[in-house]
């Protein structure tokens, strides 16, 4: 079989060792409607109730509040008929991920065992950790149940992302000098793929079979643009247009797809209010009346 990537336009692989990277954005502080944004003014709309938790998460992690809001918006399902309200009870159909930030059981346990994290403090206070600081099996369910707490989900998700980003930077896989949009996108990649998976994508070392399974889990039925797994699998089997079977380069196809998905979803400027403009003050006429 011939070996090809998806028919969709392919992003160049410009990262370390054949992987990819997120480029510095042009006009990153410009909102979707073309206005200059104010990084100190968060815009959450129907999700305004979560502003306090997002600001706390930003303060604890160093990630911007807009970046955190953007990641939540990409991860959380929306309550039906609510015009975009994030669902704190969001549950993945393909993994153990739960909550506003869709933390998996493994990620949540990792943060419960990470000293200095908010979740670690709660687990320690409740006596859920053993003498080695590991989550005890008898309290696993108790800890996992906290993922639907909006405040804990937002803060813990951000702490996980910040930790993962620092690890990728320490390994030389992510630059240390990043604009806010780049930082948010690398953090999201680590959030979505895990540190190990993100490292494989950034270095171009993701195995083909693993990439195929990830594509099936994350993009199962997007057939309208011929980039969904089901359509690509049909192409691979030679079931479209009478063409012979094509060996899909799943590792490259998935890398391109997740990069494009991340760039389309993670846009911190969309969660910032326009910058306030101060009208120029005109000179006022001297209205003083002289008294004789």
N, C-alpha and C positions, 0 to 999 in steps of 0.2 A: 504494500500500500504506500501511496505517496504520503509524505509528512507535511502538514500545513498547520498554520495557526488559524484562528477564526477569521472570517471574512471582514469583520469590522476593522476600521482603521487602527493600526497598532502604534502604541506609544513607544518611543525609543528606550532601550535599556541603557541608562546612563549611570547607574549606581556602581558601587564597588564590585569588582569581579563578575561583571555581566549582569548584575541585578538592576534595580531601578532606584531612583531618588525622587523626592519632591522638590521641584524648582522653587526658587524665591519668587514670590508673587508680585506682579506689577499692580500697584494701586491697591494693596491689601486692605487699606482702611476705607475703601469705597464700597458702599452698600449696593445691593442689587439694583436699586433705582438710580444709581449714579451719584449719590450724595456722599460728601465727606462725613465719616462717622466719628463719634466721640468714644474713645476706649473706656471712659469712666461711666458711661451711661448704658446700662444693659437694657435690651429690648426683648421681652419675653412674651408679650401679648397674652394669650389665654393661659400661659404657664407662669404668670407673674407670682403665683403662690410659692414657687420654688426659688425665688431670687435669694432669699436669706441663706438657704443651703448652698447654693452655687457660689455665693460670695465667700462663705466660710471655707468651701472646698478650694477656692482660688487662693485664699489667704494661707491655707495649710500646705499647698503644693507648689505655688509659684506659676501654675498654669493660669492663663487668663480666664476670667469668668465667661467671656464670649466663646472661648475654645471649649470649655466644659459644657456650656449650653448646646453648642453645635454637636458634640459627641453624644449627649443625651438624646437630642432630636434624631440623630441617625440610628440610635439603638432602640429607644422605647417605642412600643406600639402606641397608637393613638386611640383614645376611647371613642367608640363608634358614635357618630352623630354629634361629636363635641367640637368640631372645627379645629382639631389639632391638639387637644389636651393630652399630655403624656400620661400613660397608664402605669401607675406604680406596681401593678400586678402583672406586668408584661412577662410572658413566658415564651421561650424559643421552642419551635416545633422540631428542631434538629439537634439541640444540645441541652445541657443542664442549665443554661443561662436564664436568670430570673431578675426582675426588677427594672428600675428606670435605666440603669447603666448595664443591664444584661451581664452581670458577673456570673461566671460559671462557678460550680462548686469548688473547683481547684483554685481559681483566682481568689474566691472569698476565703477559703481556708488559708491560703498563703498570706493574705492581709491580716487575718486573725492571729497569725503567728509572727507577724512583722512588728518588732518593737517600735514604738513611737506612733503607730497608726491608731486612728480612732477606734477601729474595731478590736485591735489588740487590747486596748485599755478596757473595753467592755468585757471581752472574753476573760481577761485576767481578773477583773473585779468580780465576775460571776463564778469564778472557780472552774472555768471550762478548760483551762490549760494544765498540762501535767508539769512535772518539775523541770522538764527540758524545754518548756514553752511551746509544746505541740498540742494541737486541739485534741482533746480526748474523744474517743469514738462514742462514748455515752452522751456527749453533748454536741455531736455533729449536727443533728437535726435542729437543736436549739439555735445554733449559730446560723445555719442555712435559712431558718425562718426569718431572720432579720433582713434578708435581701429585699423584702417588700416594703421595708421602712424607707420612705423617700429620702429623708435626710441622710441616713446611713448609706444608702445606695449611692447617692450623689457624692458624698465625701469619700467613701471607700473606693468607688470607681475612679475618682480623680487621683487618689493616692496610689492606686495600682498603676494608672497610666503614667504618672510622674516617675514612679520607681522604675517602670519598664523603659521609659525614655532615657533615664539616666544610665541604665544598664547598657542599652544599645549605644549610647554615646561613649561609655567607658570602653566598649569593645571596638570603637572606631568605625562603627557602621552608620552613625548619624552625626552630622556636623554639630559642633557646639554653638556656632553662631547661626541662629535661625530667626526668621521673622515669625510673627504670631501664627500665621496660617500654616507655615511649614511645621512649626512645633505641634500644632493641633493635629495635623495629618499624620505625622510620625507617631504621635501618642495614640491616635486612633488605630493605626496599623498594628501597633503592639497590643492594644486593647482587643482588637478583633481577632488577631492571629495568635496572640501569645508571644512572648519574647522569642522563643525558639523559631516559631513560624515566621515572624517578622524578619528575623535574621536570615532565614533561608531565602525569603523573597528579595531582600536587599542585596544579597550576594549571588543570586541566581543559582542557588543550590537546591531548590525545592524539587523533590523527586516526582517524576511524571505520575506515578500511581497515586501518590498523596495529593498532588494537584487535581487529579481527576475527581477524587472523592470530595475534596474541598469545593470544587466547582459544583458538583451535584448537590451538596448541602446548602451552599450559599446562593446559587443562581439556578434553581432547578427548572424553571419553566418560562424564562424570558424569550419566547420564540419569535416575538414580533420583530426583533431586530437581528434575529439569527445568531444571537450570542448566548442564549440560554443553554443549559446542559442538555436538555432533551433534544433540542435541534442539532447540537453538535454531535451527540451520540448517534443520531440518525445519519448524519453525514459520514461519521466514522464507519457505520455499518453499510454504507452504500445504498441507503433507502430514499435518497432525494434526487429527483431529476434524472434517474437512471445512470448516475455517475458511479464509477467504481469507488470502493471504499477508500477513505483518506485517513491516514493516521494523524489524528489531531495532536499537536504539540501542546499537551495540557499544561505543562509547567509554564510555558510562555503565555499561553492564552489566559490562564488564571492570573498570572502576574499582571498582565495588561488590564484584565477586567477589574481586579481589586484596586489597582492604581486609579483607574478611571472612576470607579465607584467612590473611592475615598475623596478624590478631588471634587466630585459633584456634590457629595453630602457634607463634607467638612468645610464650612465657609463661615468662620467666626464673625466676619463683618455683617452677616445677615442678622446677628443678634445684638447689634449696637444701634443706638439711636443716632440720628443725624446730629452733627455738631451744631451747637447754637451759634448763630451769627449775631453780632452786636451791631446795631444800626449806628452809622456814623452820626455823631452829634454835631449839628450845625451851629455856628456862632449865633448867639441870641442878641437881638438889638438891645441897646442900653435904654431901659425904660425909666431910669431914674428921673424924677421931676425936680428941677431946681427950685428952691424956695427963696423968694426975695424978701 
